């Protein structure tokens, strides 16, 4: 959206973790949020976008972009 506003990009790249990697990252984030919490409030961790969700939903948002957008997934092996 910023690139569209400033007309400064010709191509977009959305780099997302795969669903399994996103789950691992969310679990690590939840643990870190709980460890670092101030005792006045409960820990909050919102999660993240996965490659599969982005690939599924981006076509419905394409009308907002005037440039091609590449969606790439990053996963873990082993």
N, C-alpha and C positions, 0 to 999 in steps of 0.2 A: 504494500500500500504506500509506503514511503517512497519507493522507487517510482511509482506511478505519479505521485504528487510532484516529485522533483525531476521527473523524466531523466533519471540518471542511470537506469539499468536497461539492458536489452534481454537479459535472461535471469531467471530466478532459480535458486537451488534450495530445496527443503531437505535437510538431512535429519532423519529420524531413526530412533532405535527400533528394531523389530519388537513384536509384542513380548517375546520371551525376555529380551534384553531390557525392555522398558519395565517389565515386572521386577526384574532383579534390581534395577536402578531405583524404582519406587520403594522397594523393601529397604534398601540401604538408606534412602532418604528419610523414611519413617523412623528408622532406628536412630539416625543422626538427629532428627528433629526432637525425638524423645530425650535423647542424651543432653541436648543443648537447651531444653525448655526452661523458661523462667517459671517458677512455681505458681505464679498468679494465673496463668492460662494454660489450657490444654494444648498439646502440640498439634500443628496443622501441616499437612503435606498434601498438595493437590494432585500429584501425579503428573503425567506427561502424555504427549501425542505419540502414537506408534506409527511405524511405516504403513502397516496394513490399514489403519484408520485414515491416514492422510491420503493414501492411494484411492481408497474407497470414496472419500468425501470431497477431495479437491475438484473433481469434474463438476460438481454442483456449485462450486465457488468460482469457476473459471471466468464467468462474466465480469468479475471485478478486476481482472488482470488483463493488461494489454501486451503481455510478453509471455513467452513460453516458460513453464516452470518444470524443472526436473525434480522428481521425488526419489530420493535414494535411501535405502535402509542400511543400518549398521547393526550387526548381530554379534553374538558371542559363539565361540565354538568350544566343543569339548565338554 
